[in-house]
Amino acid sequence: MNRRLEGRVAIITGGGHGIGRAYARRLAAEGAAIVIAELDASAGDAVAKELEESGFRAISVPTDVADQAGTEAMARRAVQEFGKIDILVNNAAVFATVAMSRLGFDQIDPEEWDKLMAVNLRGTWFACRAVVPYMRMQRYGKIINVSSGTYLEGSPTRIHYVTSKAGIIGFTRTLARELGKDNICVNAIVPGSTLSEEDPDESILQMRSGPVERRALKRVQRPEDLVGTIAFFASSDSDFITGQSLVVDGGAVMQ
């Protein structure tokens, strides 16, 4: 494993489960100290412990990204422990671990709509607001936002989720414009449907197998298929790339 992130410090929101846990493992293997910012405190602690037992530096910070004070406390804790923040992966979202309804647009409860936007969009905004002051002080930073291929397809029965993930693209481009002068890169990864569930039942396996026929690469997508892109955006290899969205879906959607 190339240790491109030696000496760097990375925060991963929603890093206690599924894809977020895979991101944490890869960035740690690349040399970064890891902050698991996770609403599920026990899951966050378990991932941090796993990383430490593997010889990496890691802590877990209970974090509700929908709470501004919580994200500010997350950033302070990271700096107290590791001295700085170089990388932010905005992975926390309502989708799988925190479930959402799959209903027609006119059947979704307005409270659920607001909750999903509070986590998926406002949570990304709050996390960026919390870490950017530290990145500005060092005139360096990598922010990686997580969108979804559903916004490219207009996937039905989840309009609130699709809308939030489309919003991430506009957010990424605008923030990249605002932070370029501070030498902070802001990019987005756009995953396809990924088998991220930890104990998938037959219905989940069937759902995740559905997109295979639409892909150029005919197999189920797994978290490990995404981690290389995250590591690239987090590393110096992408120092002159900002405001971009990279689709990682096995060739289902080609741009």
C-alpha positions in Angstrom: 0.0 0.0 0.0 1.3 3.4 -0.9 1.4 5.6 2.1 0.4 8.8 0.3 -1.3 10.2 3.4 1.6 9.9 5.9 1.2 12.6 8.5 -2.3 13.6 7.4 -5.4 13.7 9.6 -8.7 12.6 8.1 -12.3 12.9 9.5 -14.8 10.5 8.1 -18.4 11.2 9.0 -20.6 8.1 9.3 -17.4 6.1 9.5 -18.8 3.4 11.8 -20.7 1.4 9.2 -20.5 0.0 5.7 -18.8 2.3 3.1 -17.6 4.7 5.7 -15.8 2.0 7.5 -14.1 1.0 4.3 -13.0 4.6 3.7 -11.5 4.7 7.2 -9.6 1.5 6.6 -8.1 2.6 3.3 -7.1 6.1 4.4 -5.5 4.6 7.5 -3.6 2.1 5.4 -2.4 5.1 3.3 -0.9 6.6 6.5 -3.6 9.0 7.8 -4.7 9.4 11.4 -8.4 8.7 11.4 -11.3 10.4 13.2 -14.5 8.4 13.1 -17.3 10.9 13.4 -20.3 8.7 14.0 -23.9 9.0 15.4 -23.7 5.3 16.5 -21.1 5.7 19.2 -20.6 2.0 19.8 -20.0 1.4 16.0 -17.6 4.3 15.9 -15.7 3.0 18.9 -15.5 -0.5 17.3 -14.0 0.8 14.1 -11.5 3.0 15.9 -10.5 0.1 18.1 -10.1 -2.2 15.0 -7.8 0.4 13.4 -5.7 0.9 16.5 -5.3 -2.9 16.9 -4.0 -2.9 13.3 -1.3 -0.4 14.2 -3.0 2.8 13.0 -3.9 6.0 14.8 -7.6 6.5 15.2 -10.2 7.9 17.5 -14.0 7.9 17.6 -16.1 11.0 18.2 -19.9 10.7 18.7 -21.3 13.1 16.1 -24.7 14.1 14.8 -23.8 16.0 11.7 -27.3 17.6 11.7 -26.2 19.5 14.8 -23.9 22.5 14.2 -22.5 22.4 17.8 -21.8 18.7 17.4 -19.8 19.2 14.2 -17.8 22.0 15.8 -17.0 19.8 18.8 -16.0 17.0 16.3 -13.5 19.4 14.7 -12.1 20.6 18.0 -11.6 17.0 19.2 -9.7 16.1 16.1 -7.4 19.0 16.5 -6.9 18.4 20.2 -5.9 14.8 19.5 -3.9 15.1 16.2 -3.1 18.8 15.9 -4.8 19.6 12.6 -7.4 18.5 10.0 -6.3 17.8 6.5 -9.1 15.7 5.0 -12.9 15.6 5.5 -15.0 12.9 3.9 -18.7 13.8 4.2 -20.1 10.3 4.1 -22.9 10.5 6.8 -26.3 10.2 5.3 -29.8 8.9 5.8 -30.2 5.9 3.4 -29.2 2.4 4.7 -27.9 2.4 8.3 -30.4 5.2 9.1 -33.3 4.0 6.9 -35.6 6.1 4.7 -39.0 5.4 3.1 -39.3 4.4 -0.5 -42.5 6.0 -1.6 -44.0 8.2 -4.3 -43.1 11.9 -4.1 -46.6 12.7 -2.8 -46.6 10.1 0.0 -43.4 11.1 1.8 -43.9 12.5 5.2 -42.7 16.1 5.3 -40.9 15.4 8.6 -39.0 12.7 6.9 -38.1 15.0 4.0 -36.8 17.6 6.5 -34.8 15.0 8.5 -33.1 13.6 5.4 -32.2 17.1 4.2 -30.9 18.0 7.7 -28.4 15.0 7.6 -27.5 14.7 3.9 -27.3 18.3 2.9 -27.2 20.5 6.1 -24.9 18.0 7.7 -22.4 18.3 4.9 -22.6 22.1 5.2 -22.1 22.0 9.0 -19.2 19.6 8.8 -17.5 21.9 6.2 -18.1 25.0 8.3 -16.5 23.2 11.3 -13.3 22.1 9.6 -12.6 24.8 7.1 -11.2 27.3 9.6 -8.5 24.8 10.6 -7.8 24.1 6.9 -7.6 27.8 6.2 -5.0 28.3 8.9 -2.7 25.8 7.3 -3.7 26.8 3.7 -4.3 23.2 2.8 -7.3 20.8 2.8 -9.1 18.1 0.9 -12.9 17.9 1.2 -14.6 14.9 -0.4 -18.4 14.9 -0.6 -20.4 11.8 -1.3 -23.2 12.1 -3.8 -25.1 9.2 -5.5 -25.7 7.9 -8.9 -29.4 8.1 -8.2 -29.3 11.8 -9.0 -28.1 11.0 -12.5 -30.8 8.4 -13.1 -33.7 10.1 -11.3 -34.4 7.0 -9.3 -38.1 6.8 -8.4 -39.6 6.3 -4.9 -36.8 8.1 -3.2 -37.1 11.7 -4.4 -36.0 13.2 -1.1 -32.7 11.2 -1.2 -32.1 11.9 -4.9 -32.7 15.6 -4.4 -30.3 15.8 -1.5 -27.6 14.0 -3.5 -28.1 16.3 -6.5 -27.7 19.2 -4.0 -24.3 17.8 -3.0 -23.0 18.4 -6.6 -24.0 22.1 -6.6 -22.7 22.5 -3.0 -19.4 20.9 -4.1 -18.9 23.2 -7.1 -19.8 26.4 -5.2 -17.6 25.5 -2.2 -14.7 24.7 -4.6 -15.0 28.2 -6.0 -15.0 29.8 -2.6 -12.1 27.8 -1.1 -9.7 27.7 -4.0 -8.0 30.8 -2.8 -7.2 29.0 0.5 -5.7 26.0 -1.4 -8.5 23.7 -0.3 -9.8 21.2 -2.9 -13.4 20.2 -2.9 -14.6 17.2 -4.9 -17.4 14.7 -5.0 -17.6 11.0 -5.5 -20.7 9.6 -7.2 -21.2 5.9 -6.2 -23.5 3.5 -7.9 -25.7 1.1 -6.0 -23.3 -0.5 -3.5 -23.6 -3.6 -1.4 -22.7 -1.8 1.8 -25.1 -3.5 4.2 -23.3 -5.5 6.8 -25.8 -8.5 7.0 -27.7 -8.3 3.8 -30.7 -10.6 3.5 -31.9 -12.0 0.2 -34.0 -9.0 -0.7 -31.0 -6.7 -0.2 -28.8 -8.9 -2.3 -31.5 -9.0 -5.1 -31.8 -5.2 -5.0 -28.0 -4.7 -5.2 -27.8 -7.2 -8.1 -30.4 -5.3 -10.1 -28.1 -2.6 -11.6 -25.6 -5.2 -12.8 -27.1 -5.5 -16.3 -27.0 -1.8 -16.8 -23.2 -1.7 -16.1 -20.3 -2.2 -18.5 -18.6 -4.2 -15.7 -21.1 -7.0 -14.9 -20.9 -7.4 -11.2 -22.2 -6.1 -7.9 -20.5 -3.0 -6.6 -18.8 -3.2 -3.2 -17.3 -0.6 -0.8 -13.8 -1.7 -1.9 -14.6 -0.4 -5.3 -14.9 3.2 -4.0 -12.0 3.5 -1.6 -9.3 4.1 -4.3 -11.2 7.2 -5.5 -11.5 8.5 -2.0 -7.7 8.0 -1.4 -6.9 9.7 -4.7 -9.0 12.8 -3.8 -7.5 12.8 -0.3 -3.9 12.6 -1.6 -1.5 15.1 -3.3 -2.2 13.2 -6.6 -5.3 15.4 -6.9 -3.8 18.7 -5.8 -4.9 20.5 -9.0 -8.4 19.0 -9.2 -11.3 20.7 -7.6 -15.0 21.2 -8.1 -15.2 17.8 -9.9 -17.6 14.8 -9.6 -16.3 11.4 -10.3 -18.9 8.6 -11.1 -17.8 5.2 -9.8 -20.5 2.8 -10.8 -18.9 0.2 -13.1 -20.0 2.1 -16.2 -23.8 2.3 -15.6 -23.8 6.0 -16.3 -21.1 7.5 -18.6 -20.4 11.2 -18.7 
